Amino acid sequence: MMTTDANLLDAGERVAMVSGASRGIGEAIARRLLGDGYRLSLGVRDVAATREKFPEDESRLIIERFDALEPCTADSWVSSTLDQFGALDALVNNAGIWKQVNFGSGSEQDLDDMWEVNVKAPFRLIRLALPHLKKCGTGRIVNIASTDGIRFRDTTCSIGYTMSKHALVAMSHAARHFGYDDGVRVTALCPGAVDTGMVDTVPGVTPLAERLQPATVAHVVATLLTLPNNASVAWMPLNTRLESTL
Ligand SMILES: NC(=O)c1ccc[n+]([C@@H]2O[C@H](COP(=O)([O-])OP(=O)(O)OC[C@H]3O[C@@H](n4cnc5c(N)ncnc54)[C@H](OP(=O)(O)O)[C@@H]3O)[C@@H](O)[C@H]2O)c1
């Protein structure tokens, strides 16, 4: 029998972790999830500066130090979240960096930095969070990848960034397999250009007026987090321009 009930998950008291919530897309996601009623744990490099932006009571929102280049901060952030809230329902891997590395420019160090921040840090967080996400039966992971995670657009693009985001998409597929039987659903969200500081110097980027707003990306993340277990979204392009297949 058909029903009008979409079986959406209620944010209720669900607990979500968001990395890189100090600014840009991460800040927008945090604001949206807070408004939706989540209890939040934000992982940021500058706790004091982020606290000024999010003065909410600690019973609803904690801010912990998380630096993708310091592996031990992933452990301490996940531990503090569990100590404070006693459970974990969602992880949003948002923190990321862009550097121009192609066959003619950029350094090995730039390449390593993108691998650390865009790939290894989300891997670490998923590894730590997965057992807890499995426990709740409706765990969710959203990895903020990019359209650069699902195609190579043209020779103006950073090959290094594209490689790192493709790896993040691959990891998202793997995590979906590892958590599926316990109700964990994983999405690689792949936006085109978003109006944040990150893209100011990116060559070939969508013109400013046509870029996505961070709040639009946050709206999609919030929607993904509410979908029931039988509405799995493996990956989702969110493009600002017409391209063949995305
Ligand atoms: N903007 C776009 O067009 C676009 C498009 C597709 C995907 N994305 C992806 O969306 C995510 C957010 O990007 P954004 O546009 O919001 O960029 P942004 O405004 O530059 O913000 C980047 C965020 O990542 C954090 N971060 C950087 N290095 C870090 C580290 N070592 N450890 C922990 N956090 C670190 C930053 O923290 P600090 O404040 O401490 O620097 C900041 O919160 C990234 O993964 C990016 O690749 C962006």
The ligand as an SDF file (V2000), in Angstrom:
LIG
                    3D

 48 52  0  0  0  0  0  0  0  0999 V2000
   34.8710   25.7570   -2.5730 N   0  0  0  0  0  0  0  0  0  0  0  0
   34.6730   24.9160   -3.5980 C   0  0  0  0  0  0  0  0  0  0  0  0
   34.4860   25.3220   -4.7420 O   0  0  0  0  0  0  0  0  0  0  0  0
   34.6120   23.4400   -3.3570 C   0  0  0  0  0  0  0  0  0  0  0  0
   34.0670   22.6370   -4.3560 C   0  0  0  0  0  0  0  0  0  0  0  0
   34.0050   21.2650   -4.1670 C   0  0  0  0  0  0  0  0  0  0  0  0
   34.4730   20.7200   -2.9960 C   0  0  0  0  0  0  0  0  0  0  0  0
   35.0150   21.5180   -2.0350 N   0  0  0  0  0  0  0  0  0  0  0  0
   35.4890   20.8790   -0.8200 C   0  0  0  0  0  0  0  0  0  0  0  0
   34.7080   21.3550    0.2560 O   0  0  0  0  0  0  0  0  0  0  0  0
   35.4710   21.2990    1.4640 C   0  0  0  0  0  0  0  0  0  0  0  0
   35.4140   22.6390    2.1640 C   0  0  0  0  0  0  0  0  0  0  0  0
   35.9760   23.6030    1.3080 O   0  0  0  0  0  0  0  0  0  0  0  0
   35.6820   25.1700    1.4250 P   0  0  0  0  0  0  0  0  0  0  0  0
   35.3500   25.6310    0.0700 O   0  0  0  0  0  0  0  0  0  0  0  0
   34.7560   25.4470    2.5490 O   0  0  0  0  0  0  0  0  0  0  0  0
   37.1540   25.6740    1.7370 O   0  0  0  0  0  0  0  0  0  0  0  0
   37.6990   26.7580    2.7730 P   0  0  0  0  0  0  0  0  0  0  0  0
   36.7680   27.8980    2.8780 O   0  0  0  0  0  0  0  0  0  0  0  0
   39.1070   26.9830    2.3340 O   0  0  0  0  0  0  0  0  0  0  0  0
   37.6750   25.9590    4.1670 O   0  0  0  0  0  0  0  0  0  0  0  0
   38.5110   24.8430    4.3320 C   0  0  0  0  0  0  0  0  0  0  0  0
   38.2640   24.2610    5.6880 C   0  0  0  0  0  0  0  0  0  0  0  0
   39.1560   23.1550    5.8520 O   0  0  0  0  0  0  0  0  0  0  0  0
   39.9140   23.3870    7.0480 C   0  0  0  0  0  0  0  0  0  0  0  0
   41.2650   22.8370    6.9750 N   0  0  0  0  0  0  0  0  0  0  0  0
   42.2490   23.1490    6.1070 C   0  0  0  0  0  0  0  0  0  0  0  0
   43.3660   22.4870    6.4340 N   0  0  0  0  0  0  0  0  0  0  0  0
   43.0840   21.7630    7.5400 C   0  0  0  0  0  0  0  0  0  0  0  0
   43.8230   20.8880    8.3650 C   0  0  0  0  0  0  0  0  0  0  0  0
   45.1320   20.6270    8.1480 N   0  0  0  0  0  0  0  0  0  0  0  0
   43.2070   20.3160    9.4120 N   0  0  0  0  0  0  0  0  0  0  0  0
   41.9110   20.5730    9.6880 C   0  0  0  0  0  0  0  0  0  0  0  0
   41.1600   21.4100    8.9620 N   0  0  0  0  0  0  0  0  0  0  0  0
   41.7550   21.9870    7.8970 C   0  0  0  0  0  0  0  0  0  0  0  0
   39.9830   24.9000    7.1870 C   0  0  0  0  0  0  0  0  0  0  0  0
   40.3290   25.2410    8.5160 O   0  0  0  0  0  0  0  0  0  0  0  0
   41.1500   26.5930    8.8890 P   0  0  0  0  0  0  0  0  0  0  0  0
   40.1140   27.6750    9.0340 O   0  0  0  0  0  0  0  0  0  0  0  0
   41.8270   26.2550   10.1640 O   0  0  0  0  0  0  0  0  0  0  0  0
   42.1080   26.8550    7.7710 O   0  0  0  0  0  0  0  0  0  0  0  0
   38.5610   25.2640    6.8090 C   0  0  0  0  0  0  0  0  0  0  0  0
   37.6740   25.0450    7.8630 O   0  0  0  0  0  0  0  0  0  0  0  0
   36.8830   20.8800    1.0460 C   0  0  0  0  0  0  0  0  0  0  0  0
   37.0430   19.5060    1.2440 O   0  0  0  0  0  0  0  0  0  0  0  0
   36.9110   21.2050   -0.4350 C   0  0  0  0  0  0  0  0  0  0  0  0
   37.8600   20.4240   -1.1210 O   0  0  0  0  0  0  0  0  0  0  0  0
   35.0820   22.8730   -2.1800 C   0  0  0  0  0  0  0  0  0  0  0  0
  1  2  1  0
  2  3  2  0
  2  4  1  0
  4  5  1  0
  4 48  2  0
  5  6  2  0
  6  7  1  0
  7  8  2  0
  8  9  1  0
  8 48  1  0
  9 10  1  0
  9 46  1  0
 10 11  1  0
 11 12  1  0
 11 44  1  0
 12 13  1  0
 13 14  1  0
 14 15  2  0
 14 16  1  0
 14 17  1  0
 17 18  1  0
 18 19  2  0
 18 20  1  0
 18 21  1  0
 21 22  1  0
 22 23  1  0
 23 24  1  0
 23 42  1  0
 24 25  1  0
 25 26  1  0
 25 36  1  0
 26 27  1  0
 26 35  1  0
 27 28  2  0
 28 29  1  0
 29 30  1  0
 29 35  2  0
 30 31  1  0
 30 32  2  0
 32 33  1  0
 33 34  2  0
 34 35  1  0
 36 37  1  0
 36 42  1  0
 37 38  1  0
 38 39  2  0
 38 40  1  0
 38 41  1  0
 42 43  1  0
 44 45  1  0
 44 46  1  0
 46 47  1  0
M  CHG  2   8   1  16  -1
M  END
$$$$
